[in-house]
Amino acid sequence: MASKNVIRAFQDLLGRENVYTEAADRHAYSFDSAVLDPVVPELVLQPTDTESLAGAVRLCNENELPLTVRGAGTNLSGGTLPAREKGVVLLTNSLNRVLEINTEDLYARGEPGVITAQFARAVAEKGLFYPPDPGSQTVSTLGGNVAENAGGLRGLKYGVTKDYVLGLDFFDVDGELIKTGARTVKCATGLNLAQLMVGSEGTLGVFKEIVLKLVPPPAAQQAMLAVFDSVDRASETVSAIIANKILPCTLEFLDNFTIRAVESFRGAGLPTEAGALLLIEVDGHPAQVEEDARKVREICQEMGVTELKVSQSAQEKESVWQARRDALPALARLKPTTVLEDATVPRSKLPAMVRAINDIANRHNLTIGTFGHAGDGNLHPTILTDKRDSEEFERVERAIEEIFDTALELDGTLSGEHGIGMAKSKFMEKEATRGTILYSRRLKQALDPKGILNPGKIMGA
């Protein structure tokens, strides 16, 4: 527990207004977007500069106070929840400066609290492009994106957050500054600590500054909406597009339940009788875009598409993509509890995974709406339930385990972009080996001997 002297030390370091001790203030940071019981931290700290950030980390370590770093709290696996009641939550949302956008060497530097969409807009204003676009981008932060290795709609062609991290400055548990990576395209200096930190969920260090690669924007795009009478035809079309060596920048999937939920929510003009939709966009050089779009249309016709709509304007295209972004909020309004999962399989196994999810829903008598990044095999089966119904939620938990088991049987993974946190840590040994988990724990023990950095996350239950 933090003594009065320790609290006073935090107040001297950060300012009294940046140390939250009142229960009402602390409760706001007791939950994230995962379906886990809230854990109220003992203290909430909000550094306003990187010097006080380092000092806060050091004070937590000296006093053996478990420390969970939190950005916007959009995490979906319990990664930003304190593991214990006496934990400290450290907020990074005041560290929100874009420090540099270099148009000659194509990189940018930002603090961990920079909001993703604002960063992308600032880059676009300089005529450059930052492709990672997590669904939470309007509120999520760069630090959280790196900590979770966030993905997004453009991951199929452009990759995910790890593919854009050139370097990181971060603090270890003693508040020492660790610099890793560079501002160059190539860097073979020392251990690749930058990529070790990507996806580490706050268990190995606390970010100070992030260096991200930028790319030139595509010269042309073409978006289309493909309507199918069944999820089988739609998912098989995804495999056919990839097998024909076409790489759309986005290739998204919505099943019928999700389509109807989105249409009720937004009124976007989606065909509610469709078995499934594919939202497809190709980009690049204008000639290449035209060729790829033609091939995609031909494949869709061969696979039995019932309707194919090509966007004729930027406004029409944005309307289509807004419908996809609305999938989660549209589903979430239907039941008190929304369990958004993250099953990911090789793209060729997508049809089998979609069928398995539907079978699991029927077998456990559950409502599951499925959407996701079909082009990279990353599906989001979303279970609609009420956690207060204990019998139903037991069926939900069995269904989740079966979804994970099926993904692993199909050579997939527990998480494509949401991370492990606390929600999935008990399943880690199913995908990895016991040796892998022990190796990870030994690494953490060496870097964090007192175990203060986000305890209880990733390393297996």
C-alpha positions in Angstrom: 0.0 0.0 0.0 1.2 3.5 -0.7 1.9 5.4 2.5 1.1 9.0 3.1 4.8 9.8 2.6 4.8 8.0 -0.8 1.7 9.8 -1.9 3.3 13.1 -0.8 6.4 12.2 -2.9 4.2 11.7 -6.0 2.4 15.0 -5.3 5.7 16.8 -5.0 6.9 15.2 -8.3 3.7 15.5 -10.4 1.8 18.3 -8.7 -1.1 17.5 -6.3 -3.7 18.0 -9.1 -2.1 15.1 -11.1 -2.3 12.5 -8.3 -5.8 11.1 -8.0 -6.6 9.6 -4.6 -10.4 10.0 -4.4 -12.4 6.9 -5.0 -14.6 8.4 -7.7 -11.6 9.6 -9.7 -9.9 6.2 -9.4 -13.0 4.2 -10.3 -12.9 5.7 -13.8 -9.7 3.8 -14.5 -10.9 0.4 -13.1 -12.0 -1.0 -16.4 -11.3 -1.1 -20.1 -13.1 -2.5 -23.1 -12.6 -6.2 -22.1 -15.4 -8.1 -20.3 -13.5 -8.4 -17.0 -14.4 -7.4 -13.5 -13.3 -3.9 -12.6 -10.2 -3.4 -10.4 -10.0 0.0 -8.7 -6.4 1.3 -8.5 -5.0 2.7 -5.3 -3.6 5.7 -7.1 -3.9 7.3 -10.5 -0.9 9.3 -11.7 -0.8 11.7 -14.6 2.7 13.0 -15.6 2.7 16.0 -17.7 6.3 15.7 -19.0 8.8 12.9 -19.6 11.0 13.9 -16.6 8.1 13.4 -14.2 7.2 10.2 -16.1 10.6 8.7 -15.4 10.4 9.8 -11.7 7.0 8.2 -11.3 8.2 4.9 -12.6 11.2 5.1 -10.3 9.1 5.9 -7.3 6.7 3.0 -8.0 9.7 0.6 -8.2 11.3 1.8 -5.1 8.1 1.3 -3.2 7.1 -1.9 -4.9 3.9 -0.5 -6.2 2.5 -2.5 -9.2 2.3 -0.1 -12.2 -0.1 -0.3 -15.2 0.4 2.3 -17.9 -2.8 3.5 -19.6 -3.5 5.6 -22.6 -7.1 5.8 -23.8 -8.3 2.5 -22.2 -9.6 1.1 -25.5 -7.7 -2.2 -24.8 -9.8 -5.3 -25.4 -8.0 -8.0 -23.4 -7.6 -6.5 -19.9 -4.1 -5.1 -20.5 -4.8 -1.7 -18.9 -6.5 -3.1 -15.8 -4.5 -3.1 -12.5 -3.9 -6.7 -11.5 -4.3 -6.0 -7.8 -6.2 -3.4 -5.8 -3.1 -1.7 -4.5 -1.9 -1.1 -8.1 -1.1 2.3 -9.6 -2.4 3.4 -13.0 -0.1 5.8 -14.8 -1.8 7.9 -17.5 0.1 9.0 -20.6 -2.7 11.1 -22.3 -1.0 14.4 -21.3 2.2 13.4 -23.2 0.5 14.1 -26.5 3.0 16.0 -28.7 3.9 15.1 -32.3 7.6 16.0 -32.0 8.6 15.8 -35.6 7.4 14.9 -39.1 10.4 14.5 -41.4 9.4 14.7 -45.0 12.9 14.1 -46.3 13.6 10.8 -44.5 10.0 9.7 -44.1 9.6 9.3 -40.3 7.8 10.9 -37.5 8.4 11.1 -33.7 5.6 11.3 -31.2 4.9 10.9 -27.5 2.9 7.9 -26.3 -0.3 9.9 -25.6 -0.7 11.2 -29.2 -4.1 10.1 -30.6 -3.7 7.8 -33.6 -6.1 9.5 -36.0 -4.8 13.0 -35.1 -1.2 11.7 -35.8 -2.4 10.2 -39.2 -4.0 13.6 -40.1 -0.9 15.6 -39.2 1.2 13.2 -41.4 -1.3 13.5 -44.3 -1.2 17.3 -44.1 2.5 16.9 -45.0 1.7 14.8 -48.0 2.7 11.4 -46.4 0.8 8.4 -45.1 0.8 6.4 -41.9 -1.2 3.2 -42.7 -2.0 1.5 -39.4 -5.7 2.2 -38.7 -7.1 0.4 -35.6 -10.8 0.6 -35.2 -10.3 2.7 -32.1 -8.1 5.2 -33.9 -10.2 8.3 -33.1 -9.4 7.7 -29.4 -6.6 5.2 -29.1 -3.0 6.4 -28.6 0.3 5.6 -30.2 1.7 4.2 -27.0 -1.2 1.8 -26.7 -0.9 0.9 -30.4 2.7 -0.1 -30.0 2.1 -1.9 -26.7 -0.6 -4.0 -28.3 0.9 -4.2 -31.8 -2.4 -2.8 -33.1 -3.7 -3.7 -36.5 -6.6 -2.3 -38.5 -8.4 -2.4 -41.8 -5.3 -1.8 -43.9 -3.2 -4.5 -42.3 -3.6 -6.9 -45.3 -1.4 -4.8 -47.6 0.4 -2.4 -45.4 1.1 -4.4 -42.3 0.5 -3.5 -38.6 2.1 -1.3 -36.0 5.3 -3.4 -35.7 6.0 -2.8 -39.3 6.3 1.0 -38.8 8.3 1.2 -35.5 11.8 2.4 -36.3 12.8 3.2 -32.8 11.7 3.7 -29.2 12.9 5.6 -26.2 11.5 4.1 -23.0 12.2 4.0 -19.2 13.1 0.9 -17.3 11.9 0.3 -13.8 14.7 2.5 -12.3 13.6 5.4 -14.5 16.7 5.0 -16.7 16.3 6.1 -20.3 16.7 3.2 -22.8 17.2 4.2 -26.5 16.7 1.6 -29.2 16.3 1.6 -32.9 17.1 4.7 -35.1 15.6 7.1 -37.6 17.2 5.2 -40.5 15.7 2.5 -42.6 18.4 0.1 -41.5 19.7 -0.4 -38.0 21.7 -3.3 -36.8 23.1 -1.7 -33.6 22.7 -4.0 -30.6 19.7 -6.1 -29.6 16.5 -5.3 -31.4 14.8 -3.9 -28.2 12.4 -1.8 -30.2 10.6 -4.9 -31.6 10.8 -6.6 -28.2 8.8 -3.7 -26.8 6.2 -3.9 -29.5 3.3 -6.0 -28.2 4.9 -6.2 -24.7 1.7 -4.6 -23.2 3.6 -2.5 -20.7 5.4 -5.4 -19.0 9.0 -4.5 -19.9 9.2 -0.7 -19.9 7.3 2.6 -20.1 7.4 4.5 -23.5 8.8 8.0 -23.7 9.0 8.6 -27.5 8.1 6.6 -30.5 9.8 6.8 -34.0 7.5 5.7 -36.8 8.1 5.0 -40.5 6.0 6.9 -43.0 5.3 6.1 -46.6 4.1 8.0 -49.7 0.3 7.9 -50.1 -1.2 5.8 -52.9 -2.0 7.7 -56.1 -5.4 6.1 -56.7 -8.0 3.9 -54.9 -11.1 2.0 -55.9 -13.6 0.6 -53.4 -16.4 -1.9 -54.0 -19.0 -3.7 -52.1 -19.7 -7.4 -53.0 -22.9 -9.0 -51.9 -23.1 -12.8 -51.4 -26.0 -15.1 -50.6 -24.0 -17.1 -48.0 -21.0 -16.7 -45.7 -19.4 -19.7 -47.4 -19.3 -18.0 -50.8 -18.0 -14.7 -49.3 -15.2 -16.4 -47.3 -14.3 -18.6 -50.3 -14.0 -15.5 -52.4 -11.5 -14.0 -50.0 -9.3 -17.0 -50.4 -9.7 -16.9 -54.2 -8.7 -13.2 -54.3 -5.5 -13.9 -52.3 -4.7 -17.1 -54.2 -4.8 -15.0 -57.4 -2.0 -12.9 -56.0 -4.0 -9.8 -55.6 -3.4 -7.8 -52.5 -6.1 -5.3 -51.7 -5.4 -2.6 -49.2 -8.5 -3.7 -47.4 -10.7 -6.8 -47.6 -13.4 -6.8 -44.9 -16.2 -9.2 -44.1 -19.6 -8.8 -42.5 -22.1 -11.6 -41.9 -25.9 -11.2 -42.2 -26.5 -10.5 -38.5 -23.9 -7.8 -38.5 -25.2 -6.3 -41.7 -28.7 -6.0 -40.2 -27.4 -4.5 -37.0 -25.3 -1.9 -38.9 -28.2 -1.0 -41.1 -30.5 -0.5 -38.1 -27.8 1.6 -36.5 -26.7 3.8 -39.4 -29.2 3.4 -42.3 -26.4 3.2 -44.8 -28.4 1.4 -47.4 -26.8 -2.1 -46.9 -28.6 -5.0 -48.4 -30.1 -6.7 -45.3 -31.1 -9.8 -47.2 -27.4 -10.6 -48.0 -25.8 -13.7 -46.5 -22.6 -11.7 -46.2 -20.7 -8.7 -47.6 -17.2 -8.1 -48.6 -15.9 -4.5 -48.6 -12.9 -4.4 -50.9 -10.5 -1.6 -51.8 -7.4 -1.6 -54.0 -4.9 1.2 -54.2 -1.6 2.2 -55.8 -0.6 3.4 -59.2 -3.7 4.2 -61.3 -3.0 1.6 -63.9 -2.4 -1.1 -61.3 -5.5 -0.1 -59.4 -7.6 -0.5 -62.6 -6.1 -3.9 -63.3 -6.5 -5.2 -59.8 -10.1 -3.9 -59.6 -10.9 -5.7 -62.8 -9.5 -8.9 -61.6 -11.3 -8.6 -58.3 -14.6 -8.1 -60.1 -14.0 -11.1 -62.3 -13.2 -13.3 -59.3 -16.3 -12.2 -57.5 -18.4 -13.0 -60.5 -16.8 -16.5 -60.8 -17.5 -17.1 -57.1 -21.2 -16.2 -57.4 -21.5 -12.6 -56.2 -25.2 -11.5 -56.4 -24.5 -7.8 -56.6 -21.3 -5.7 -57.0 -21.3 -2.0 -56.3 -18.3 0.1 -57.2 -18.0 3.4 -55.3 -18.2 6.4 -57.7 -17.0 9.1 -55.3 -15.0 9.7 -52.2 -18.2 10.4 -50.3 -19.7 7.1 -51.4 -16.5 5.2 -50.5 -16.4 6.8 -47.1 -20.1 5.8 -46.5 -19.2 2.2 -47.2 -16.2 2.2 -44.8 -18.2 4.0 -42.1 -20.6 1.1 -42.2 -17.7 -1.3 -41.5 -16.5 0.9 -38.6 -20.0 0.9 -37.2 -20.0 -2.9 -36.8 -18.9 -3.0 -33.2 -21.1 -0.1 -31.9 -24.0 -1.4 -33.8 -23.7 -4.9 -32.3 -22.9 -3.5 -28.8 -26.2 -1.7 -28.5 -28.2 -5.0 -28.8 -27.3 -6.6 -25.5 -25.9 -5.5 -22.1 -22.6 -7.4 -22.6 -20.5 -7.5 -25.8 -17.6 -10.0 -26.0 -15.5 -9.1 -29.0 -13.0 -11.8 -29.8 -10.0 -11.9 -32.1 -9.6 -15.3 -33.8 -7.1 -15.3 -36.6 -6.2 -18.1 -39.0 -4.2 -18.4 -42.2 -6.3 -16.9 -45.0 -6.8 -20.2 -46.8 -8.5 -21.5 -43.6 -11.0 -18.6 -43.4 -14.0 -20.5 -44.8 -13.5 -23.3 -42.3 -13.2 -20.8 -39.4 -16.4 -18.9 -40.4 -18.3 -22.2 -40.6 -16.9 -23.2 -37.2 -18.0 -20.0 -35.5 -21.5 -20.5 -36.8 -21.5 -24.1 -35.6 -20.3 -23.0 -32.1 -23.0 -20.3 -32.0 -25.7 -22.9 -32.8 -24.4 -25.5 -30.4 -24.3 -23.2 -27.5 -27.5 -21.3 -28.4 -25.7 -18.0 -28.5 -26.0 -14.9 -30.7 -22.7 -14.2 -32.5 -22.2 -11.5 -35.1 -19.0 -12.0 -37.1 -17.1 -9.3 -39.0 -13.4 -8.5 -39.4 -10.3 -8.2 -41.6 -11.0 -11.2 -43.8 -8.1 -10.5 -46.1 -5.6 -11.3 -43.3 -7.6 -14.0 -41.7 -8.5 -11.9 -38.7 -12.1 -12.4 -37.6 -14.0 -10.7 -34.8 -16.7 -13.1 -33.6 -18.8 -10.8 -31.3 -20.9 -12.6 -28.7 -23.9 -10.7 -27.5 -25.0 -11.7 -24.0 -25.8 -10.5 -20.5 -23.0 -11.2 -18.0 -25.6 -11.1 -15.2 -27.1 -14.3 -16.6 -24.6 -16.7 -15.1 -25.9 -19.8 -17.0 -25.7 -18.1 -20.4 -22.3 -16.6 -19.6 -20.9 -20.1 -18.8 -22.0 -21.0 -22.3 -20.2 -17.9 -23.6 -17.0 -18.9 -21.9 -17.2 -22.4 -23.3 -17.8 -21.0 -26.8 -14.8 -18.7 -26.5 -12.6 -21.6 -25.6 -13.9 -23.5 -28.5 -13.3 -20.6 -30.9 -9.7 -20.4 -29.7 -9.2 -24.1 -30.0 -10.6 -24.1 -33.5 -8.3 -21.2 -34.5 -5.3 -23.1 -33.2 -6.3 -26.4 -34.9 -6.4 -24.4 -38.1 -2.8 -23.2 -37.5 -4.0 -19.8 -36.3 -3.4 -17.7 -33.3 -5.1 -16.5 -30.1 -4.8 -12.9 -31.1 -4.3 -11.1 -34.3 -4.4 -7.5 -32.9 -6.1 -7.3 -29.5 -3.2 -8.7 -27.4 -3.3 -11.2 -24.5 -3.6 -9.1 -21.3 -5.4 -10.9 -18.6 -8.3 -12.2 -20.7 -6.3 -14.7 -22.7 -3.3 -15.4 -20.6 -4.7 -18.7 -19.3 -4.8 -19.9 -22.9 -1.2 -19.1 -23.8 0.2 -22.5 -23.2 -2.2 -23.9 -25.8 -0.5 -21.9 -28.5 3.0 -21.6 -27.2 4.9 -24.2 -25.1 5.5 -24.3 -21.4 9.2 -23.5 -22.3 8.1 -20.4 -24.2 6.2 -19.0 -21.2 9.0 -19.8 -18.7 11.5 -18.1 -21.1 9.3 -15.0 -21.2 8.9 -15.0 -17.4 12.7 -15.2 -16.9 13.2 -12.3 -19.3 10.7 -10.2 -17.4 12.3 -11.2 -14.0 15.7 -10.0 -15.2 14.3 -6.6 -16.4 11.7 -6.1 -13.7 13.0 -7.9 -10.5 10.2 -6.6 -8.3 7.5 -7.5 -10.8 5.9 -4.0 -10.8 5.4 -3.5 -14.6 1.8 -4.5 -15.5 1.9 -7.8 -13.5 -0.4 -10.6 -14.5 -0.4 -9.9 -18.2 0.7 -12.0 -21.2 3.0 -14.4 -19.4 0.4 -17.2 -18.9 -1.8 -17.8 -15.9 
